[in-house]
Amino acid sequence: MTTEMNLWLLGGLVVLCLALGYFVRLVVAKRIGATLEQKIKAELESARNEAKEIIIAGKDKAASILVEAQKEERERKQELRHLEERLVKKEDLLERERSNVNAESERLKKEFQKSENLETDAKAFREKAVKEMERVAGLSREEAKNTLFRELEQEYKEDLKESIVKLEKNRRDQVEAKALEIITSTIQRYARDHVVDVTTTVVELPNEEIKGKIIGREGRNIRAFERLTGVEVIVDEMPESILLSSFDPMRRELAKIALEKLIKDGRIQPAKIEEKIEEARLELDSRVRKIGEEAAYEVGILDLPKEITFLLGRLNYRTSYGQNVLQHSIEMTHISAMIAAELHLNIAITKKAALLHDIGKAIDHEVEGTHVDLGRKILKKYNIDDAVIQAMEAHHEEYPFSSSESYVVAAADAISAARPGARRDSLEKYLKRLEEIEKVVHSFEGVKQAYAVSAGREVRVFVVPEKIDDFGALQLAKKVAGKIQSDIQYPGEIKVTVIREIKAVEFAR
């Protein structure tokens, strides 16, 4: 009994505690809710006050902006009014000027009409006077003019002919004297050894036994060497030496370097031949570059691109009629510089044009085009001055002479090429050139005989006196010189002498 009562008491106590806890929690919750509500109301009131302040500030700012905008609008309207007033004044001024121009135009039209009327009257009067003169003289105007010209020609023909001959002779004598003085002085001041290149190169051998190694078993070594270098190897011409034959000096030089390397190595076989030829090619390139640099340094031109300098070195292995092209270019550079100094021309342009005038010859023959065209393309590619290109491009007269320096370069080229011993030509080419010169002269009417003399540097023309008079002889000399100059290629110049009662001489340059 007691136990049951305790249980009931314990259960009641638990229920009471739960009820009391729920009541306490409810009271606490109500207090917390009231506090939160008050806090939210306070924050809401603060936000409302802040929003009111922002609205008031925005209204104030908007009002100030509106006032500023109205002020700017007033100022703009005032400025527009000023511009409008200025435009109105300018329109009034233009209208007055237009009226003045119209008035002046009308006045000029009247003056022009008046002058046209006067010109018409003068023309009519002149025609009337001419007709009256023709009636009085019994000759028309054309007949009178022709008669006057014939009388003057007959009266002064001999004087005119003598004057022309005298003037040309005096002019030519003066020019030739001055040119001879400059050229003689230049040649005397410059002297350089020249060796005419040939088509063979000799390689000395240490002994005769080395020839067998060079030939190889059944000739395989020599065949490999000739195939790789493009040079003919002649073994049995001279004792203890081998002859390398080729028209290309650069190939001969390559073959010589490679052969000397093979002889020094002692092991001669196709594989070794190929290796030494490749080494020789690298060595030759280095040698070519050094030769080009030395040539440029010798003439005092130090601003050339390295590609141009390399091509300049290649000219050392090119020949023209047996004359070394690089030595010819160096000689031309010195000669043209002295001539340019005498004539007060641009020495720097003249020297560079002379040195580079044959640069196109450094290009392999497989490339199409004349050496002048190739040279122009090379110089333009490497941004050489246009004045230099213009000075070098006319040395064979493929292009017109466009500057005084171009004449100097052409003259220096002629001096260097035409100097005795500088070049040599084959007999066949020499005879063919003489025949072409005589053939050109015989194509003119009135020519009786023509002879090319002085190694083709002079042509003497004998004319039929009944067909060619003295004036005709002068004209024929000029025509023959022009024809030779345009149709025939030749070094130097050709003197044309026409012989009748007098001699008429002209030079094709």
matplotlib code that plots the C-alpha trace (Angstrom):
import matplotlib.pyplot as plt

x = [0.0, 2.7, 4.5, 1.5, 1.1, 4.7, 4.3, 1.3, 3.0, 6.0, 3.8, 2.0, 5.3, 6.5, 3.4, 3.6, 7.2, 6.3, 3.4, 5.6, 8.4, 5.9, 4.5, 8.0, 8.9, 5.8, 6.4, 10.1, 9.0, 6.4, 9.1, 11.6, 8.9, 8.0, 11.7, 12.2, 9.0, 10.2, 13.6, 12.1, 9.8, 12.8, 14.9, 11.9, 11.4, 15.1, 14.9, 11.9, 13.7, 16.8, 14.6, 13.0, 16.5, 17.6, 14.5, 15.0, 18.7, 17.7, 15.1, 17.7, 20.2, 17.7, 16.7, 20.3, 20.8, 17.7, 18.9, 22.3, 20.7, 18.5, 21.6, 23.5, 20.5, 20.3, 24.0, 23.7, 20.7, 22.7, 25.7, 23.4, 22.0, 25.5, 26.4, 23.2, 24.0, 27.5, 26.1, 23.6, 26.4, 28.6, 25.6, 25.2, 28.9, 28.9, 25.8, 27.6, 30.7, 28.6, 27.0, 30.5, 31.8, 28.7, 29.3, 33.0, 32.1, 29.8, 32.4, 35.0, 32.6, 32.1, 35.8, 36.4, 33.7, 35.3, 38.8, 37.4, 35.8, 39.1, 40.9, 38.4, 38.9, 42.7, 42.6, 40.4, 42.7, 45.8, 44.2, 43.2, 46.8, 48.3, 46.0, 46.9, 50.6, 50.2, 48.4, 51.1, 54.0, 52.3, 53.3, 51.4, 52.6, 53.9, 55.7, 57.3, 58.4, 59.9, 61.6, 63.2, 64.4, 65.9, 67.8, 69.0, 70.1, 72.0, 73.6, 74.7, 75.0, 78.8, 79.0, 76.6, 78.5, 81.8, 80.3, 78.9, 82.2, 84.1, 81.8, 81.8, 85.6, 86.2, 83.8, 85.2, 88.8, 88.0, 86.1, 88.7, 91.6, 89.9, 88.9, 92.4, 93.9, 91.6, 92.0, 95.7, 96.1, 93.8, 95.7, 99.1, 97.9, 96.6, 98.7, 97.8, 99.3, 97.0, 97.2, 94.9, 93.1, 93.3, 91.1, 93.6, 95.2, 98.4, 98.6, 102.2, 102.7, 105.3, 106.2, 105.0, 103.7, 100.8, 99.3, 98.4, 96.5, 94.7, 93.7, 92.7, 91.8, 90.4, 90.1, 87.4, 89.1, 89.6, 86.1, 84.6, 86.7, 85.6, 82.0, 81.9, 83.8, 82.8, 86.5, 88.5, 91.7, 94.6, 97.3, 100.0, 100.7, 103.6, 105.8, 105.1, 102.0, 98.3, 96.4, 92.8, 90.8, 87.5, 86.0, 84.6, 87.4, 85.5, 85.2, 88.9, 89.7, 87.4, 89.1, 92.5, 91.8, 90.2, 93.1, 95.7, 93.8, 93.7, 97.4, 98.2, 95.9, 97.3, 94.1, 92.5, 89.2, 85.7, 84.3, 87.4, 87.2, 83.6, 84.6, 87.5, 85.5, 82.9, 85.7, 87.1, 83.7, 83.5, 87.0, 86.3, 83.2, 85.3, 88.0, 85.5, 84.0, 87.5, 88.4, 85.2, 85.9, 89.5, 88.3, 85.8, 88.4, 90.9, 88.6, 87.3, 83.7, 82.8, 79.0, 78.1, 75.8, 77.6, 75.7, 76.9, 80.5, 80.2, 79.1, 81.9, 84.4, 82.8, 83.8, 87.4, 86.6, 84.7, 86.4, 85.3, 87.3, 90.0, 90.0, 89.4, 86.1, 86.9, 90.3, 88.5, 85.9, 88.5, 90.4, 87.2, 86.5, 89.8, 89.6, 86.0, 86.8, 89.6, 87.5, 84.6, 86.9, 88.1, 84.5, 83.3, 80.7, 79.6, 82.7, 81.0, 78.1, 80.5, 82.9, 80.1, 78.5, 81.8, 82.6, 79.2, 78.6, 79.2, 77.8, 75.2, 78.1, 78.5, 75.2, 75.3, 74.7, 71.5, 69.7, 68.0, 68.7, 71.6, 74.2, 72.9, 69.4, 70.5, 72.8, 69.9, 67.7, 70.4, 71.1, 67.4, 67.0, 69.6, 68.4, 71.4, 70.8, 68.8, 71.5, 74.1, 71.8, 71.1, 74.8, 75.7, 72.8, 73.9, 77.5, 76.4, 73.7, 70.9, 69.4, 69.6, 72.2, 70.3, 73.1, 76.5, 77.9, 76.5, 78.7, 81.8, 81.1, 80.7, 83.9, 85.8, 84.5, 85.6, 89.1, 89.6, 88.3, 89.8, 93.3, 95.8, 96.4, 93.5, 91.3, 91.7, 89.2, 89.1, 90.0, 86.6, 84.8, 87.2, 86.6, 82.9, 82.8, 84.7, 82.4, 79.3, 80.7, 81.4, 78.0, 76.2, 78.0, 77.3, 73.5, 73.5, 72.9, 75.8, 78.5, 81.2, 83.6, 83.9, 86.9, 87.1, 90.6, 92.6, 91.3, 87.7, 88.0, 87.7, 85.6, 86.5, 83.6, 84.2, 81.1, 80.1, 80.6, 77.7, 75.2, 76.5, 77.3, 79.1, 76.0, 75.2, 78.6, 78.0, 74.6, 75.9, 78.6, 76.0, 73.7, 76.4, 77.6, 74.1, 73.5, 76.7, 75.9, 72.4, 73.1, 76.6, 78.2, 81.8, 84.3, 85.4, 84.3, 84.4, 85.5, 83.5, 85.2, 83.3, 85.6, 84.4, 86.1, 86.2, 86.3, 83.3, 84.1, 81.7, 82.1, 79.7, 79.9]
y = [0.0, 2.2, 1.4, 2.2, 5.5, 6.3, 5.6, 7.8, 10.5, 10.2, 10.3, 13.3, 15.0, 14.3, 15.7, 18.7, 19.3, 19.0, 21.4, 23.8, 23.6, 24.1, 27.2, 28.6, 28.1, 29.7, 32.8, 33.0, 32.7, 35.5, 37.8, 37.0, 37.6, 40.9, 41.9, 40.9, 42.7, 45.9, 45.6, 45.1, 48.1, 50.2, 49.1, 49.7, 53.2, 53.9, 52.7, 54.9, 57.9, 57.1, 56.7, 60.1, 61.7, 60.1, 61.3, 64.8, 64.8, 63.4, 66.1, 68.8, 67.3, 67.0, 70.6, 71.7, 69.7, 71.1, 74.6, 73.9, 72.4, 75.4, 77.7, 75.7, 75.8, 79.6, 79.9, 77.6, 79.5, 82.7, 81.2, 80.0, 83.5, 84.9, 82.2, 83.0, 86.7, 86.0, 83.7, 86.3, 88.9, 86.4, 85.7, 89.4, 89.8, 86.8, 88.2, 91.5, 89.8, 87.6, 90.7, 92.3, 89.1, 89.0, 92.6, 91.9, 88.8, 90.8, 93.5, 90.8, 89.2, 92.5, 93.1, 89.6, 90.1, 93.4, 91.8, 89.0, 91.6, 93.4, 90.1, 89.2, 92.7, 92.4, 88.9, 90.2, 93.1, 90.9, 88.5, 91.5, 92.9, 89.5, 89.2, 92.7, 91.8, 88.6, 90.5, 93.1, 90.6, 88.0, 85.2, 83.3, 83.4, 79.8, 80.4, 83.6, 81.7, 78.8, 81.2, 83.1, 79.9, 78.7, 81.9, 81.9, 78.3, 78.8, 82.0, 80.7, 77.0, 76.9, 79.3, 77.2, 74.0, 75.5, 76.9, 73.5, 71.7, 74.4, 74.3, 70.6, 70.4, 73.1, 71.5, 68.0, 69.3, 71.0, 68.0, 65.6, 67.7, 67.9, 64.3, 63.2, 65.3, 63.7, 60.2, 60.4, 61.8, 59.1, 56.3, 57.7, 58.0, 54.4, 51.4, 47.8, 44.5, 42.4, 38.8, 37.4, 34.4, 31.1, 28.0, 25.7, 25.4, 23.4, 21.5, 20.5, 16.9, 15.7, 12.7, 10.8, 7.8, 10.0, 10.1, 6.4, 7.0, 9.9, 7.8, 4.8, 1.3, 1.4, 5.1, 5.2, 7.9, 10.3, 9.7, 10.4, 13.6, 14.9, 14.0, 15.8, 19.0, 19.3, 19.8, 17.8, 16.3, 15.9, 13.7, 13.0, 16.5, 17.5, 15.6, 15.8, 18.0, 17.7, 20.0, 21.0, 22.3, 24.1, 27.4, 28.1, 29.5, 28.9, 25.2, 25.0, 26.6, 24.2, 21.3, 22.6, 23.0, 19.5, 17.9, 19.5, 18.2, 14.7, 14.7, 15.9, 13.3, 10.5, 8.4, 8.8, 6.9, 8.0, 8.5, 10.5, 12.5, 13.5, 14.5, 16.6, 18.3, 19.3, 20.7, 22.5, 24.1, 25.5, 26.8, 28.3, 30.1, 31.5, 32.6, 34.2, 36.2, 37.4, 38.4, 40.4, 42.2, 42.9, 44.4, 46.6, 47.7, 48.4, 50.9, 52.4, 51.2, 49.8, 49.9, 47.1, 44.3, 41.0, 39.3, 41.9, 41.5, 37.7, 38.2, 40.6, 37.9, 35.5, 38.0, 37.0, 33.7, 35.2, 36.4, 38.6, 38.0, 36.6, 39.7, 39.1, 40.7, 41.7, 43.3, 45.0, 46.4, 47.6, 49.3, 50.9, 52.1, 53.9, 55.4, 56.6, 58.1, 60.2, 61.2, 62.2, 64.3, 66.1, 66.8, 67.7, 64.9, 62.7, 60.5, 58.1, 57.2, 56.9, 54.6, 52.3, 52.1, 51.2, 48.5, 46.9, 47.4, 43.8, 42.2, 40.4, 38.3, 36.6, 34.8, 31.4, 31.2, 29.1, 32.3, 34.1, 37.7, 39.9, 40.7, 44.3, 43.2, 40.7, 43.3, 45.8, 43.2, 42.3, 45.9, 46.7, 43.6, 44.7, 48.4, 49.9, 53.6, 54.3, 56.8, 54.0, 51.7, 54.5, 55.1, 51.4, 50.3, 52.3, 51.1, 48.9, 51.4, 48.9, 51.7, 55.4, 57.6, 59.2, 61.1, 62.5, 59.7, 57.1, 58.6, 58.4, 54.7, 53.9, 55.8, 54.0, 50.7, 51.5, 52.6, 49.4, 47.0, 48.6, 49.0, 46.9, 43.6, 43.8, 41.4, 38.9, 37.6, 34.5, 34.9, 33.7, 36.3, 39.0, 38.2, 38.0, 41.4, 42.9, 41.4, 42.6, 46.2, 46.2, 44.7, 47.4, 50.1, 48.5, 48.6, 52.4, 53.8, 55.5, 53.5, 52.3, 50.5, 50.0, 48.8, 47.9, 48.7, 49.1, 45.9, 47.0, 50.3, 52.4, 51.9, 53.9, 54.5, 55.5, 57.0, 57.7, 61.4, 61.7, 60.3, 61.8, 65.5, 67.2, 67.6, 64.0, 62.8, 64.5, 62.9, 59.5, 59.5, 60.1, 57.4, 54.8, 55.5, 55.2, 52.0, 50.4, 51.6, 50.0, 46.8, 45.6, 44.9, 45.9, 47.0, 50.6, 52.9, 52.7, 55.7, 56.2, 58.1, 59.0, 59.9, 62.1, 65.4, 66.0, 63.7, 63.6, 61.8, 60.7, 58.4, 55.7, 55.7]
z = [0.0, 0.9, -2.3, -4.5, -2.7, -3.3, -6.9, -7.2, -5.3, -7.6, -10.7, -9.5, -8.7, -12.2, -13.8, -11.6, -12.6, -16.3, -16.0, -14.1, -16.7, -19.5, -17.8, -17.2, -20.8, -22.0, -19.9, -21.1, -24.7, -24.3, -22.9, -25.6, -28.3, -26.8, -26.8, -30.5, -31.5, -29.8, -31.5, -34.9, -34.4, -33.4, -36.5, -38.7, -37.3, -37.9, -41.5, -42.1, -40.7, -42.9, -46.0, -45.3, -45.0, -48.3, -50.1, -48.8, -49.9, -53.4, -53.8, -52.9, -55.3, -58.1, -57.6, -57.8, -61.0, -62.5, -61.7, -63.3, -66.4, -66.8, -66.5, -69.1, -71.4, -71.1, -71.9, -74.9, -76.2, -75.8, -77.7, -80.5, -80.8, -81.2, -83.8, -85.7, -85.7, -87.1, -89.8, -90.8, -91.1, -93.2, -95.5, -96.0, -96.8, -99.2, -101.0, -101.5, -102.8, -105.1, -106.5, -107.1, -108.8, -111.1, -112.0, -112.7, -114.7, -116.9, -117.4, -118.4, -120.8, -122.5, -122.6, -124.1, -126.7, -127.6, -127.9, -130.1, -132.4, -132.6, -133.3, -136.1, -137.6, -137.4, -139.0, -141.8, -142.4, -142.4, -144.9, -147.0, -146.8, -147.8, -150.8, -151.9, -151.5, -153.4, -156.2, -156.4, -156.3, -158.5, -156.1, -153.4, -149.8, -149.9, -153.3, -151.9, -148.7, -150.7, -153.1, -150.2, -148.5, -151.7, -152.3, -148.7, -148.9, -152.1, -150.9, -147.5, -148.1, -148.2, -145.2, -143.2, -144.0, -143.0, -139.8, -138.9, -139.6, -137.7, -134.7, -134.4, -134.9, -132.2, -129.8, -130.4, -130.1, -126.8, -125.3, -126.5, -125.1, -121.7, -121.7, -122.8, -120.0, -117.3, -118.6, -119.0, -115.5, -114.1, -115.8, -114.7, -111.1, -111.1, -112.0, -111.2, -112.3, -114.5, -115.4, -118.1, -116.7, -118.6, -118.5, -116.7, -113.3, -112.4, -109.2, -108.2, -106.9, -104.4, -106.7, -109.7, -107.6, -106.3, -109.9, -109.6, -106.4, -108.0, -111.0, -108.8, -109.8, -113.3, -113.0, -110.3, -108.2, -111.1, -112.4, -109.0, -108.6, -112.1, -111.5, -108.1, -109.2, -112.9, -113.7, -116.2, -114.7, -117.1, -115.6, -118.3, -119.6, -117.3, -114.9, -111.2, -111.8, -112.7, -115.0, -114.0, -117.0, -116.8, -118.1, -114.6, -112.5, -109.3, -110.1, -110.8, -107.5, -105.7, -107.4, -106.6, -102.9, -102.7, -104.6, -102.4, -99.3, -100.8, -101.5, -98.0, -96.5, -98.7, -98.5, -101.9, -102.5, -103.6, -100.0, -99.0, -102.2, -101.4, -97.9, -99.0, -101.7, -99.0, -96.8, -99.8, -100.5, -97.0, -97.2, -100.6, -99.2, -96.4, -98.8, -101.1, -98.2, -97.2, -100.7, -101.0, -97.7, -98.7, -102.1, -100.4, -97.8, -100.6, -102.3, -99.0, -99.2, -95.8, -95.6, -97.9, -96.7, -96.1, -98.9, -101.4, -100.0, -100.6, -104.2, -104.7, -103.6, -106.1, -108.9, -108.2, -109.9, -112.9, -116.1, -119.0, -122.2, -119.9, -117.6, -113.9, -113.1, -109.5, -110.5, -113.4, -110.9, -108.4, -111.2, -112.4, -108.9, -108.6, -112.1, -111.7, -108.3, -109.8, -112.8, -110.5, -108.4, -111.5, -112.6, -109.0, -109.0, -106.1, -105.5, -103.0, -105.4, -108.4, -106.5, -105.2, -108.7, -110.3, -107.8, -108.1, -111.8, -112.7, -109.5, -111.6, -113.0, -109.6, -110.1, -111.6, -115.3, -114.8, -113.7, -116.6, -117.4, -118.4, -115.7, -115.7, -114.9, -112.3, -110.7, -110.5, -108.8, -106.3, -105.3, -104.9, -102.8, -100.3, -100.3, -102.1, -102.8, -106.0, -107.1, -107.1, -109.2, -111.7, -112.0, -112.7, -114.9, -118.0, -118.4, -121.3, -122.4, -121.7, -119.7, -120.4, -118.7, -115.9, -114.1, -114.6, -112.4, -114.9, -117.7, -115.5, -114.7, -118.4, -119.2, -116.5, -117.8, -121.3, -120.1, -118.0, -120.7, -123.7, -122.2, -124.3, -122.7, -120.3, -122.3, -125.1, -127.5, -129.6, -133.3, -134.4, -132.3, -133.5, -137.2, -136.7, -135.1, -137.9, -140.5, -138.6, -138.5, -142.3, -143.0, -141.1, -143.0, -146.4, -145.6, -146.2, -149.7, -151.4, -149.6, -152.0, -149.7, -146.0, -144.0, -140.3, -139.1, -135.9, -134.4, -135.1, -133.3, -136.5, -139.6, -142.8, -145.2, -148.8, -150.4, -154.0, -154.6, -157.0, -154.5, -151.2, -150.9, -148.0, -145.9, -146.7, -145.5, -142.1, -141.8, -142.9, -140.2, -137.5, -138.9, -139.2, -135.7, -134.3, -136.2, -135.0, -131.5, -131.5, -133.4, -132.4, -129.0, -128.6, -126.0, -125.9, -128.8, -132.6, -134.7, -137.9, -140.8, -143.9, -146.8, -149.8, -150.6, -146.8, -143.8, -141.4, -138.2, -135.5, -132.5, -131.3, -127.6]

ax = plt.figure().add_subplot(projection="3d")
ax.plot(x, y, z, "-o")
ax.set_aspect("equal")
plt.show()
